[in-house]
Amino acid sequence: MTAAILVEEVRTVVNAELDGSGTILRGHPGAVSLPVRSSNDYRPILDQSTLCVAWKGKSLHLGHTRAFAFLERISRRPNQYVTHLDLLREVWDDEELAVATIRSVVRHLRRRLREGGMGELAAAIHGHNGRYILEL
């Protein structure tokens, strides 16, 4: 089991034991106060071993594709733009490719996510003036 999946399972258990104020309900003597996060605050979990994305209780196999690599890259730092040049270097390892290549992969990724029941995640991927962002 990867660390990311383990962390998500722990987070799920902890959130299930929290009431609206962020205090654990089970009556522990020194109840811990933790912030309650909405489901929109969670990043997608990308598992390198299975090449799947998990988000909001759903899982989708993307395989060893540029779409998986692209989503993994923009998921590392949600809510921060990544330039097309950085993407071409880090995902494609080729700065000479056309920007249209990125657009094509993003279109394909959004379609796959919608088909897999992750329409909200697909809608959170935005491109603007050669920069891309995962807005969560």
GIGIDA-V524446 format. One line per field, one symbol per residue. ss: DSSP state (~ for helix, > for strand, _ for the rest). phi: phi as a letter, one per 40 degrees, with the letter a starting at -180 (. if undefined). psi: psi as a letter, one per 30 degrees, with the letter a starting at -180 (. if undefined). Layout:
ss=???
phi=???
psi=???
This chain:
ss=__~~~~~~~~~~~~~~_>____>>________>_____~~~___>>>____>>>>__>>>>____~~~~~~~~~~~_____>>~~~~~~~~~______~~~~~~~~~~~~~~~~~___~~~~~_>>>>__>>>>__
phi=.ccccccccccccccccccccgbcccgcdbdccbccbcccccccbbcccbfbbbafgbbacbgcbccccccccccdbcgbcbccccccccccfaccccccccdcccdccdccccccgbcccccccbbafgbbabcb
psi=kleeeeeeeeeeeeefgkaffgkkfggkeikkjlkkklfffklkkjjfefhlkkkhglkkjfaileeeeeeeeffeilgkkkleeeeeeeefhjfflkffeeeeeeeeeeeeeefggheeeeffjkkjhgklkjj.
